[in-house]
Amino acid sequence: MDPDSRARTHLANERTFLAWFRTGITLVALGLAAAQFLARDVSPGFPLVRGMSTIVIGTGAFLVVVGTWRYREARLRIDAEAFRPASASITVAAAAALVVAMLGVAFVWLLPQG
C-alpha cells in the first residue's frame, strides 16, 4: 500500500467518525431542546416529553460510542492491512434510529393539537 493511499484511507475513516459524531451530538441537542421547549404535561402523571427526550439523548450518546468504536477498529485494521467493512454496528445503529423515529411519530400523534 502506498503512503498516499493509506493517508486517504485514514482520512476517510476520520470523516466517517465525524459523521457519526455530528449525528450523535445533533440527537443530544434535539433531546435537550425537546425537554426544554415542549409542554411537560402532555399526559397527566406520565412524563412523555421527559421519556422521549431521554431516549433521543441516549440514542445520540450511543451513536457517538458506536462511531468511536468503529473508528478505532477501522484504524487498527487499516494499519494491519486487514480492513473488513462493518455490518453489526451498522445494523444496530440503524435499528436504534428506526426505534427513535417510530417513537417520534407516536409522540407527535400524542401531542395535543392547539
GULUM-231276 format. One record per residue: x, y, z of N, C-alpha, C, O in turn. Coordinates in steps of 0.001 Angstrom, whole numbers, plus 524288, in hexadecimal, padded with zeros to 5 digits. Example, Ala and Ser with C-alpha at 12.3 -4.5 7.8 and 13.67 -1.06 7.14 Angstrom:
833867E9C681E788300C7EE6C81E78833907F31C81E788379C7F30982111832327F73681BA8835667FBDC81BE4832648001E81EBE834618047281F67
//
This chain:
803587FB658000080000800008000080385804D88000080718805508032E8026F808677FC65805AE80D1E7FC3B803FA810E2800847FF7D810BA8023C80794814508024780670817D4806AA801D681B80805A27FED281CA0809348014381D5F800D07FCE8820E77FF9F7F7A881E22800187F3E682052802257F76D8195F7FE357F29C816577FE927F13381545804447ECA88159C805CC7F51B814008074F7F433812F980CDD7F255817E780FAC7EECE817AF812F07F4B081C4980E647F3128213F810C87ED6C8227D80F517EA5F82419812AB7EBFA821C380A557E693822BC808AA7E2CD81F2880B877DE88820CC80D057E45C81A4F80C4B7E1038169380F067E03581838814B47DBD8817F6816B57E45E819E48174A7E3DB81BB581CAD7E092820B181D017DD758214E8209D7E14082435819497DE1F828FE819487D856827C9818527D4ED82A4181AA57D73E82404814EC7D1CE82266814137CF8B8200E819107CAFD820F381A527D2AA81D1A81BDD7D0F181AE2820D87CFA381F46824B77CBBD81EF7827827D2DB82348824DC7D1D5827B28285E7CCE082A98826CD7C9D782C2E82A2D7CC0582B4E821B47C73E82DEF81FF37C26D82AC58216A7BE6A82CF3822EC7C2DB825A8820F87BE838224C822747BD66822CA8284B7B8DF82322829DE7C17D822D382B837C0BF8239A8311B7BE07828CE832267BA66829118354C7BFC482CEB82F867BD6A8320F830637B79F8321E82EEB7B48C834E48315E7B61C82F1782AF57B09382EBB829937AD7982C1682DF47A93B82DE282F547AF8F827D9830247AD0B8254E8349D7ACAB8292A839287A89E8299383BB77B0F082BFA83A1E7B12F82FA683E7C7AD2B8340983DD27AA4883546841777AD0183661839277A94583AA0838287A3A7838BE838DB7A06B83B7A83B227A2898341E836E879D43832058376D79BDD8312E83D2D797938328883EE179F7A82EF68401B79E8882E0B845A579DB783315848A279A158338584BC17A114836E2847B37A0A783BEB84A6B79B9C83EBB848E2799328415384C2379A0783E3D844007952184097842467908083E3A8452D78CEF84108846C57908D83915845DD78C5783693848CF78C598384784E877883283917850D0790E9838D0850CF7913883AB98563A78EDC840338568878BC18414C85A087904C8439B852EE78E33848F2852E87884D848ED852007857C84BF4854757866D8459A84E8E780D58453F84D8B77DE7843738526C779C884590853B87800783F948551877D8A83DBD859E877D63841E985E147797884288860CC781AD844C985E97781CC8490E8626D77DE784D5E8610177B3C84F788646877D9884EA885C02779E8852B385A4877449850EF85B34771098540385CF67732284C0A85A0C76DD584A0D85AEA76C7684A48860B17682284BD58621A7701B848C08640A76F19848D9869AF76E3D84E6986B9676B3A84F4986F3B770D4852208692E770758579186AEA76B8585A47868F27690F85D3486BDC76A0E85959864107661285C98861A2760B585A118610175CE685CD4860047604B854F68618C75B2D8527D8610D75866852668664C75AE38522886A687533A8529A8661D7501F8528286AE87512084D7986DE5751848494886B917518984DE1872FD752BF849588763674DE9846208779074E698418C878EF7494D84863877367449D8459E878E974146843C88745273C878448F8744A743BE8415E8707B740DE83F5986BFF73CCE83B6686DDA7385383B7986C1B73E5F838098715073ADA8342D8739E73BAF834618798673FE5832F787B5E737DD8361287C7F73892836A38822A73A8283199884B67385C82D63883D673E968321F887DB740B782DA988AB37447582A4A8879E746BA826A6889CA7452D82B618829D748BB8284787F6774CAA82BEA87CD274B2882F2F879A2751B182B6B87E22755B182F0887C1D7573B82DC88767675B9D82C1787571753A282E9D872D87548682D3C86D5D759018305786AF075C6782E1C86860759018356D86BBD75D1E838B486972762698374686BBB76640836C6868E27629B836A1870CE7679083532873567696E82FDF8716E76E1482F258706F765DF82C2E870EB76750826F986F0A76958827108697576D5C824B5868437667F829D6866007683C82A358608B76D7482D0A86028770DF82B7285D2D76E118312E8631E772FD83416863077777C830AC864DD77BBF830DA862A57768F82D99868DE77A9A82A1686ADC77C1B82605866CA780B7824D5866207783C823E1864107795A81FFD8600277C838226985B917803D82007859AE77B118271F859E377DE6829B7855A17838082AFB857507872D82A1A854577842982D0685C067896882E3C85E0078CA48293A85E7F791358291F85D0078A49825218609278D0A8201D8611C78EA981DDE85BD9792EE81BB885B5378B3E81E5E857F078C9681C7C852B57911A81FA4850747948D81D7884DE679119824B78515F79572827F784F8C79A93826598521079E93825E584F6E79A708257C8572B79F33823BD859E47A0EB81E6B857DA7A59481D758572479D2881AF8856EB79E59815CB854D57A1068163384F7F7A4C38135C84E7579F27819AE84C237A18981A4D846F57A71E81C5B847567AA7881ACE844417A82681FD184B0E7AD85821B384BD57B10381D2D84D897B56B81CB284BAD7AF19819E08510B7B22C81567852D87B3228119284E5D7B78480FB784DAE7AF1E8106084B547AFC080CC9846E57B39880F10842F07B6F480C41840F27B3218141F841C87B6BB8169683E1A7BC558166683FFD7BFEC8157C83CEC7BD1881743845097C25D817058473D7C48A81183846E27C90B810B7845667C14980DBB848447C2FB8083E847F87C456806CD8425E7C8678046A8416E7C1068083283EA17C214806FC839167C715809A68373A7CA2880747834627C7EE80E81838C87CCA481150837327D18580E7C8391B7D53580DA5836237D17E80D0683E187D61580A7A8405D7D71A8052783DCB7DB91803D783C967D2FF8022A83CFC7D3927FD0E83A6F7D59C7FDB0834D67D9297FAE68332F7D3578015A831FC7D5018023782C937DAA88040682C5A7DD9C8025B828F17DC308077182FFC7E197809528300D7E562804C5830CA7E9588047282E157E43380152834627E7997FCCD835467E7C07F933830897EBE47F73A82F177E3427F85D82E257E3107F4DB8299A7E5A57F73F824CB7E8077F479821AC7E52B7FC64824357E7D37FF0281FD87EDBA7FE6C820857F07E7FD2C81CCB7EFA17FF53825407F5397FEC6826417F7107F92F8255E7FB6F7F85A8238B7F3D17F55F826A07F53F7EFDB825F47F41B7EDE5820727F51F7E95C81F377F1FF7F14F81D227F0707EFEE817D57ECA77EB5A817D47ECFC7E7DE814877E9127EB6581B8D7E5327E73F81C107DFBE7E98E81CBF7DC9C7E78F81FCC7DEA27EDB6819F17D99F7F06281AA37D5247ED18818817D57D7EAD1814487D0DD7ECE981B967CBF37EA72819F47C7A07EE5B81B127C7967F0D981F2F7C4007EEE4817717BFA77F2838186D7BC6E7F0C681D237BC197EC2281E5B7BA1F7F48981FB17B6E47F3728244C7B1A17F1558229F7AFCA7F26181E4E7AF3D7EE5C826117A9EA7ECA8825037A6927ED02829F27A25F7EF59829D57A8557EAC582E317A52D7EAA5832F47A4327F0228351479FC77F1648367F7A83B7F36A835547A7797F8A3837917A3D67FBF08342A7A0E07FF24836307A40B7FB2E82F147A0887FE0382B9079AE87FC5482C87797647FF9882CD479A157F74A82D03794D27F53C82DEC792A57F7168332478E1E7F8AF83373795D37F6E38373A7940D7F88D83C6C792DC7FE6483C7078EDC8000583E8F7963C8018A83A207955A8073183A007907C80884836CE78D7680BEE8385378FB6805DE8326D78B10806CF82F4378627805378323978230807EB831EF7865A800EA83509781DD7FF3683827780A68032D83C7077C198045E83D6E784B38053583EF7783E1809248430C7816080E09840BB77DCE810438430F7833580FB583C35780F881452839A977B50813518380F77807816CE8387B77A2780E9A8363C774D280D44834B87712E80D468396E76CC080F1E8390D772F780B4483DCE76FD180B4E8429576EB4810EA8444876A4981236845AA772B2814398442F771E7819B9845A176E1881C53841E076AD181F6D8438976E7C81B1D83CDE76AE981D678390B7654681BAF83A13761AF81EE1839DD76481816B383B2C75F34814C983C4475D05817358414375870818A38417D76054817A88454375E9F81A3A84A0F75D5D81FF78490F759B18221C84B4D7606F82269845B175F73827DA8445875A3382892841A77576382C4D842C8758E18251283E28753C98255F83B8374F66824A383F7B74B868277D83F6675003820D2842F274C0F820018470374B93824D684A78747448266584BED74FF68272584BC07500B82BCF84F0D74D1F8304C84C6E74A128330584EF674E09831128476774B6D8354784488745898347D844A27429A8384084542743CA82FB18440A73E2D82EA48440873BD082F3C84981737218303384A0173EFD82EAC84D9773D0882F3A852EA73CFE834DC854D373A6783614858B173FCF8384B8522F73FD783DCD853C373A7B84032852F4737E583F2184F0A738D18436785698733BD845FD855DA73411849EF85167737FE84CA4850CC7300384A3984E5F72FC284DF884A1172E108533384C4672A6C8538084F66730AF8573E84AA872EE585C1284CE5731768609984AC57304C864FE84C59
//
